[in-house]
Structures are given as structure tokens and as C-alpha cells.
Amino acid sequence: MAGWIKLQRKLLDNPIWTCEHFSRGQAWVDLIFLANYEFSFFYKRGVKIEVQTGQVARSEVELADRWKWSRTKVRKFINDLEKEQQVIQQKSNVTQLLTIVNYEEYQKKEQQTGQQKDSRKTAERQQKNTLKEEEEYKEEKEEDISYDFGEFWEDYEKKVGEKNKIEKKWKTLKEEERLLIKEHVKRYKLSTPDKKFRKNPETYLNNKSWLDEIITDSASVKSNVKQWFNPDPPEYNSKGIRLE
């Protein structure tokens, strides 16, 4: 079917548009609506984000919230669009940029009355979303983390203390600290096989015990044990006096 129709972007502000779960078709049209019709930029976490004509600067979390989908469904949908050469993805540790392929076919570039006003509204909307994205960033990071609290709780094995309180402490840790804990716990368990002699998990986290040095050389441990239980026989000189 040839031809096209003109739709006002103010449709985005209509509750009828966003009141229910989006269909795939509606999500696709929504991306075209959200795409910039001219160059703009904004700052996120101190980084300048430049958005070209035909690009959408929205995170996976934000789209999931807008479309009332799961993040997995959003990710699959975007990947499907990319396979069909409808969009091009550009991801960074700050945000996600989606470029609508052949955007000019969907949006005629015209100088319309009120265009600058629409541009200001778009910028204001993006600024309002910045704070929300900052709050969602921690959640997003938590979901993408390679070592979560559940894994730590199972790995550590000594399940004592208030689990909820310990989990709150866990959420304050940086990703790098969690990965260090993952490796440290393995060696800590080898050095302390009897879990009753391990620190309580809350104490372990509060004291940053993952920074403690652990000797895990099994050969050295065996040697130390042998010397402890089977010391070398004493030596004597020619006069029968024991040498110290």
C-alpha cells in the first residue's frame, strides 16, 4: 500500500496511546514518533549525548516501562528490527541509541509552524526522564550483574544472620567488589572447609573481608600439616647431646 498519513506527535501525550500493553506494530510506530526530526543533545550522568535526525535515545528499561513489556521482550523486539534492517543499535554504558533506517521515508522534513515549540517539548521531556533513568540505572546494573546476592548466599554456605539486611548491604557494593567477592569466596572456603569457622556473612561484607589475604597453596598446607603431626626426628652430635 503506497502513500502516507501525517500524525501529530501530541498523540504521544494522549493516555489512549499508552494506557495498555503495546502491540509490536504500535511499538514500531512509537519508535518513529520518538525519533528526533532534527539534531539535539542532552546530558546524562555528566556525558553529552548527541542525537541525530532519525535517532531515538531511550534505554531498554525506559522502553520496557513505556510499552509495558519485559526487558527481555524489548531486547528481542529491537534485535528483530535490526535483523530486518529497520533499525541500527548503538549501545554504551550510558544509554542506547536506535537509528531508524530510511527515516526520511516516514517523516517529511518540513518547516512547520510550532516546530521549535515541539523541539523544546522534546528536550524538556528528555530532561524530566533523566532523573528517572538515573534511579533506574542502579536497577538495570543490578539485573545485569554477573554475580548476584542469591549466588553469593548459596556459595558462602554459612546462612546465618538477617538475610534481608545482608542483601541490602550487598546492593550497596560496586560490580567490581562483587566480582572480587566471587573469587575470594572460592579460596576462603578452601582455606576454611568447616563453615562454622567462617565469618558470618554480614561480618564478611561489613569488614570487606574479600580484601584479606588467603593462603590457598594446597601443597604448602599439606607440608605444614605433615610437619605439625610428623616433625623431623631430633639430631644429636657425636657426644650424644641433642642439637637444637
N, C-alpha and C positions, 0 to 999 in steps of 0.2 A: 504494500500500500504506500503510495507516494504522498508527498506533501507533509506539512507540519502545522501544529497549532501553537499559539502563544499563550503561555501560562504565567501569571504574576507570581513572583517569589513570596508575596504575602500569604500565599496558600500555606507556606510553612508554619505560619503563626496560627493557622486555623486548627482548633482542637480535633476536628474531624479527621485531619491528616495524621495525627499522632496518637489518637486515643486507643488504638488497638494494635495487636501484633502486625507487623508489616508482612506483606507478601514479597516474594523475590522481585516481582515486577515493580512494586511500589518502592522497594529499597533501591532499585536501579535508577528510577526516576528521581528519587530523593538525592542520590549522589550527584545527578546532573544539576538539581536545584542548588545543592550546597557548593558546587564548584564555583570558583572565583570567575567573574566575567572580565576582570581586569587585575593587573598586578597589585598586590598588597603585602603587608608583612605584619608580624606581631612578635612579641617576646614570650618565651616560655622557659621557666627556670633559668632566666638570665641569658638564654640563647635566642638570637634573632632568627625567626623562621620566615623565609621568603616564599610567598605563594603566587605562582604564575597563573595566567589565564587558563582555565580548564582544570585546575588542580583543587583537590579537597584536602584540607589539613584537619583531619579528625582521627583520634586514636581509636583503636579497636574497642576499648572499653566504652568510649563515648557513643560509638555507633551501636554497640550492643544495647546500651541503655535507651537510645533513641528509638531503635527498631523493636525493642522488647524481645531481643534474641539472646541466646547464649554467646559467649565469646567464640566458642568452637564453631557455631553456625556462621557467625560473621566472617571468621577466618576462612572457612570453606567457601563461602559465597564470593569473597574477594579473590580467592585463588581461582575459582571457576571463571570469574570475569577476566582474570589475567590470561588464563589458558585460551579463552575465546578472543583474546586481543581487544578487549573492551576497555581495560584499564592497565596502567603500569604502576606497580608498587615501589615506593621508596621508604624504607624504614630506618629509623635511627633510635638512639637511646632517649630521645626527647619526644618525638611524635612520629606520625605516619603521614606520608603524602601520597595521594592517589591522583594520577593523571588520567583524565577521561580522554581516550583515543578519539581523534576526529571530533573534538568538542564543538568546533565551528558548525558542524552539521546539525547540532541540537540547539545552538544558540546563535542567532544572528547578532553580530556586533553592531549595535545601533546607538546613536546618541539620543537617548530618550529623556524626556522631562522627568526630573526626580531621580536620575541615575546616581548623582552624587549623594543624595539622601539615602538611597538604598545601600551605597557603599559604606556610609557612616554606620548604618544599622548593622551591617555585616561585621564591621570592625568592633562595634560595641558588643555584639553578641559573642564574638570570639573572646573579647576581654572578660566578659562575665563567665565564660566557660573555663577560663584559665584557672581560677581558684578551684573550681570543681575538679578539673583534671589533676591539679596538684594533690587534692585529697585522694583521688582515685589512684594516683601513682603508686602509693605505698601498697594498696591492694593488688594492683597489677604486678608489682615487683614480687609480692608475697606469693602470688599464684605461679609466677614464672620461675621461682627459686628452685634450684636443683636439689636442695636438701631441706625438707620442711620439718616442723616440730614433731609430727607423727613418727617420722623416720628416726629422729633423734631419741624420742621416748622409747621406741622399741629397741633401738641399738644399745642404748645405755643400760637397759635391763633392770636397773635398780629403781623401781617405780614407787618412790616414797615422796611425801610432801603434797602440797595442794597443786594439782595438775593445772588448773586454770591460771593460778598465779604464776606458775613456772612458764606457761605458754605466753602470758603477757610479757614476761621478761624476754622470751625468745623473739617476740615480734619487734623488740627494740634493737635487735642485733643487725649488723650490716651483712650483706651477702657474703663478703669476704670472710667475716668472722664465722659464719655458719659452715662454710666450706672447710675452714681450718678445724672447726669442731668435728666435722665428719671424719677427717683423717686422724685427729688426735684421739677420738674415742676408740678407734680400732686398736691403736697402740696402748692406750690406757687399759683396755680390757685384757690385752696380752700380759701386761705387767701386773695387773690385779685381777686374776681369774675369779677369785671369790668376791662376788659383788657386794657382800656385806662389809668389805673393807674399802669399797669405793666411796668417794664423797657423795652426799646426797645431790641429786641433780640441780636443785636450787642453789646449793653452795658452789657447785661446779661452775654454774653460769655466773653467779654474782662475783666470784673470785677470779673470773677469767682463767680458769684452770687449764684451758686449752693451750695457754702460753707456757705452761710448766714443761720442763724438760723431762723426758721419759727414756730410760734405757730399755731398748727392746731387742738388743742383740742376744738371741737365744743361746748362742754359743758361750757368751760371757756369763749368762745366767747359770747355765749348766756347770760351767767351770767354777763359779762361786759356790754353788751348792755342793759340788764334789769336794772342794777344799774345806768347806764347813763341816761336812759329815765324815770325810775321809782325809784328815790332814796328813801331810807327809811325815814319815817316821823321824824322830829326833836323830841328830847326828852327834857322834862322840869323837873326842880326839884320842890320840894313842895312849893317853893315861887314863882313859875311861871317863873323862869329865865331859858332861853334856855341853854341846855348843849351843849358844843362844841364837 
